[in-house]
């Protein structure tokens, strides 16, 4: 059954105006909606079971199989064909294959997390740049962490640039947004050992044991992890800087530590 498609060519169209309002983080959070651009990202959202609210495309779309796939799951989904000029006013990047969707976001609480006996958790504190956050989430998916907990996040988890940088893995990894006090009480209750990234007075990251219930904490490139986490963590860890520079991109540092934890857990 082919979906009924409505055509939009006027910027005064109410649906288009509502779509533009989602460019603002405040509106996205209020409506619990996100805009997802591109085939890979849409596939990730679809496979994660998220609810699709609207689907938009242009007549330049070459492969419509994703539309058929999504509408087979959501037969009453509102589908719109946008004119090229309206499409250009909506998307964040040009190379999105002429298709995007509005989806309903899902946010878990700490109590809703379903964790194994010895979970591997990533705690991301205060990372501001959407590109860095997206890259971190992509690494979290690749290394199969059991959860990502964003602590005191200043930005919007569903910023289109975060979704893009994550290649849609923002939808595949269980994510919780919370604050430091709540999270530290939960970690203590669950008896999860905390490893805090720290350039000073720390052990080399490869010298510690991550095979038991573990949480690795990373912070911003500018200031690192806050004193509150440094005081709380059972272990301080660092990545040796062997060249001229004294730090590296937070997403790269995250990948190094997560894969060391995964290597140990695989017995390699």
C-alpha positions as CSV (number, residue, x, y, z in Angstrom):
1,X,0.0,0.0,0.0
2,X,1.5,3.3,-1.2
3,X,1.4,6.1,1.4
4,X,-0.7,9.2,0.6
5,X,1.7,12.0,-0.1
6,X,0.9,15.7,0.5
7,X,2.9,18.3,-1.5
8,X,4.2,21.4,0.2
9,X,5.6,24.3,-1.9
10,X,4.6,27.3,0.2
11,X,6.6,28.6,3.3
12,X,3.3,29.7,4.8
13,X,2.1,26.1,5.0
14,X,1.3,25.3,8.7
15,X,3.1,22.0,8.6
16,X,6.2,23.6,7.2
17,X,6.0,26.4,9.8
18,X,5.8,23.8,12.6
19,X,8.8,22.0,11.0
20,X,10.9,25.1,11.1
21,X,10.1,25.6,14.8
22,X,11.9,22.4,15.5
23,X,15.2,24.1,14.5
24,X,15.1,25.5,18.1
25,X,16.3,23.2,20.8
26,X,13.7,24.6,23.2
27,X,10.9,23.6,20.9
28,X,12.4,20.1,20.3
29,X,12.6,19.4,24.0
30,X,9.1,20.8,24.6
31,X,7.6,18.6,21.9
32,X,10.0,15.6,22.5
33,X,10.7,15.5,18.8
34,X,13.9,15.3,16.7
35,X,14.7,15.8,13.0
36,X,16.6,12.9,11.5
37,X,18.4,13.4,8.1
38,X,19.8,10.8,5.8
39,X,19.3,7.1,5.0
40,X,21.7,5.7,7.6
41,X,20.4,7.8,10.4
42,X,16.8,7.0,9.5
43,X,17.6,3.3,9.4
44,X,19.2,3.5,12.8
45,X,16.1,5.2,14.2
46,X,13.8,2.7,12.5
47,X,15.7,-0.3,13.7
48,X,15.7,1.1,17.3
49,X,11.9,1.1,17.3
50,X,11.4,4.8,17.6
51,X,8.1,6.3,16.6
52,X,8.0,8.2,13.3
53,X,5.8,11.3,13.3
54,X,6.3,12.8,9.8
55,X,8.4,11.9,6.8
56,X,9.7,14.5,4.2
57,X,11.4,14.1,0.9
58,X,11.9,15.8,-2.5
59,X,11.4,14.7,-6.0
60,X,15.2,14.3,-6.3
61,X,15.1,11.3,-4.0
62,X,16.7,8.4,-5.9
63,X,16.0,5.5,-3.6
64,X,12.5,5.4,-2.1
65,X,12.9,2.0,-0.4
66,X,13.4,3.6,3.0
67,X,10.0,5.3,2.6
68,X,8.4,1.9,1.9
69,X,10.1,0.4,4.8
70,X,9.1,3.1,7.3
71,X,5.5,3.3,6.1
72,X,5.1,-0.4,6.2
73,X,5.6,-0.1,9.9
74,X,3.7,3.2,10.2
75,X,1.0,2.9,7.6
76,X,-0.8,6.1,8.7
77,X,2.4,8.1,8.8
78,X,2.1,11.7,7.4
79,X,4.3,11.8,4.3
80,X,5.1,15.1,2.5
81,X,7.0,16.0,-0.7
82,X,8.8,19.3,-0.2
83,X,9.8,21.6,-3.0
84,X,13.6,21.9,-3.4
85,X,13.7,25.5,-2.0
86,X,11.7,24.6,1.2
87,X,13.9,21.5,1.7
88,X,17.0,23.6,1.5
89,X,15.6,25.9,4.2
90,X,15.0,22.9,6.5
91,X,18.0,20.6,6.4
92,X,21.3,21.1,8.2
93,X,23.4,19.6,5.5
94,X,23.2,19.3,1.7
95,X,24.1,15.6,1.4
96,X,21.2,14.1,3.2
97,X,19.9,12.2,0.1
98,X,16.8,14.4,0.0
99,X,14.9,12.7,2.8
100,X,14.4,13.3,6.6
101,X,11.9,12.5,9.3
102,X,10.5,13.9,12.5
103,X,10.6,11.3,15.2
104,X,9.4,11.0,18.8
105,X,12.4,10.9,21.2
106,X,12.7,8.5,24.0
107,X,14.6,9.2,27.2
108,X,15.4,6.6,29.8
109,X,15.8,7.2,33.5
110,X,18.5,5.5,35.6
111,X,15.9,3.2,37.1
112,X,14.8,2.1,33.6
113,X,18.3,0.9,32.5
114,X,18.5,-2.8,32.0
115,X,22.1,-3.7,32.8
116,X,24.0,-6.9,33.0
117,X,25.8,-8.0,36.2
118,X,29.0,-6.3,35.3
119,X,28.1,-3.4,33.1
120,X,30.4,-1.1,31.2
121,X,29.0,2.4,31.4
122,X,30.3,5.7,29.9
123,X,29.6,8.9,31.8
124,X,29.9,12.1,29.7
125,X,30.1,15.2,31.7
126,X,29.4,18.7,30.2
127,X,30.5,18.0,26.6
128,X,29.2,21.0,24.7
129,X,30.2,20.5,21.0
130,X,27.6,18.4,19.1
131,X,30.2,16.9,16.9
132,X,32.2,15.6,19.9
133,X,29.1,14.3,21.6
134,X,28.1,12.5,18.4
135,X,31.5,11.0,17.9
136,X,31.5,9.8,21.5
137,X,28.1,8.1,21.0
138,X,29.3,6.4,17.8
139,X,32.3,5.0,19.7
140,X,29.9,3.9,22.5
141,X,27.9,2.0,20.0
142,X,30.9,0.4,18.4
143,X,32.4,-0.7,21.7
144,X,29.0,-2.0,22.9
145,X,28.8,-0.1,26.1
146,X,25.8,-0.9,28.2
147,X,24.7,2.7,28.7
148,X,25.8,6.3,28.2
149,X,24.9,8.6,31.0
150,X,25.1,12.3,30.1
151,X,25.7,14.3,33.3
152,X,25.0,18.1,33.4
153,X,24.8,18.2,29.6
154,X,24.7,21.9,28.5
155,X,23.4,21.3,25.0
156,X,20.7,19.3,23.3
157,X,21.2,15.5,22.9
158,X,19.1,15.6,19.7
159,X,20.8,18.5,18.0
160,X,20.9,17.6,14.3
161,X,24.7,17.9,14.2
162,X,24.9,15.4,17.1
163,X,22.6,13.0,15.3
164,X,24.7,13.4,12.2
165,X,28.1,13.0,13.9
166,X,26.8,9.9,15.7
167,X,25.6,8.4,12.4
168,X,22.3,7.7,14.1
169,X,23.8,5.8,17.0
170,X,22.2,8.3,19.4
171,X,19.2,6.0,18.9
172,X,21.0,2.7,19.4
173,X,22.7,3.1,22.8
174,X,20.7,3.4,26.0
175,X,21.1,7.1,27.1
176,X,20.2,8.8,30.3
177,X,20.4,12.5,31.1
178,X,20.9,13.4,34.8
179,X,22.9,15.4,37.3
180,X,26.1,14.5,39.2
181,X,24.5,14.1,42.6
182,X,21.8,11.8,41.4
183,X,24.2,9.8,39.4
184,X,26.8,9.4,42.1
185,X,24.2,8.1,44.5
186,X,23.0,5.6,41.9
187,X,26.6,4.4,41.2
188,X,27.2,3.9,44.9
189,X,24.0,1.9,45.3
190,X,24.8,-0.3,42.3
191,X,28.4,-0.8,43.5
192,X,29.8,0.4,40.1
193,X,33.5,1.4,40.2
194,X,34.2,4.8,38.8
195,X,37.3,5.6,36.6
196,X,37.8,9.3,36.1
197,X,39.9,10.7,33.3
198,X,42.5,13.1,34.8
199,X,45.8,14.4,33.5
200,X,47.2,14.8,36.9
201,X,48.1,12.3,39.6
202,X,46.6,9.4,37.7
203,X,47.4,5.8,36.7
204,X,47.9,5.0,33.1
205,X,44.6,3.8,31.7
206,X,45.9,0.4,30.7
207,X,47.2,-0.5,34.2
208,X,43.7,-0.8,35.8
209,X,41.0,-3.6,35.7
210,X,37.7,-2.8,34.0
211,X,36.3,-6.3,33.9
212,X,34.0,-5.7,36.9
213,X,31.1,-3.2,36.9
214,X,32.7,-0.1,35.7
215,X,31.9,3.5,34.7
216,X,34.4,5.6,32.8
217,X,34.0,9.4,33.2
218,X,35.1,11.9,30.5
219,X,34.7,15.6,30.4
220,X,35.2,18.6,28.2
221,X,38.5,19.3,26.4
222,X,38.7,22.8,27.9
223,X,38.4,22.0,31.6
224,X,38.3,18.2,31.8
225,X,36.2,16.4,34.4
226,X,34.9,18.5,37.3
227,X,36.3,18.3,40.8
228,X,33.1,16.7,42.0
229,X,33.9,13.6,39.9
230,X,37.6,13.6,40.7
231,X,36.7,13.5,44.4
232,X,34.1,10.8,43.9
233,X,35.9,8.4,41.6
234,X,37.7,5.4,43.0
235,X,40.4,5.6,40.3
236,X,42.0,8.5,38.3
237,X,43.2,7.4,34.9
238,X,45.2,9.1,32.1
239,X,46.4,8.5,28.6
240,X,50.1,9.1,28.4
241,X,50.9,12.1,26.2
242,X,54.2,11.3,24.5
243,X,54.6,14.2,22.1
244,X,54.4,18.0,22.4
245,X,50.7,18.3,23.0
246,X,49.3,17.7,26.5
247,X,45.8,16.5,25.5
248,X,43.7,15.0,22.8
249,X,40.1,15.3,21.4
250,X,37.6,13.9,24.0
251,X,36.1,11.5,21.5
252,X,39.5,10.0,20.7
253,X,40.4,9.7,24.4
254,X,37.0,8.1,25.0
255,X,37.6,5.5,22.3
256,X,41.0,4.6,23.7
257,X,39.7,3.9,27.2
258,X,36.5,2.1,26.1
259,X,38.4,-0.2,23.8
260,X,40.9,-1.1,26.6
261,X,38.0,-2.0,28.8
262,X,36.4,-4.0,26.0
263,X,39.8,-5.7,25.2
264,X,40.1,-6.8,28.9
265,X,36.5,-8.1,28.9
266,X,37.1,-10.1,25.8
267,X,40.2,-11.6,27.4
268,X,42.5,-10.4,24.6
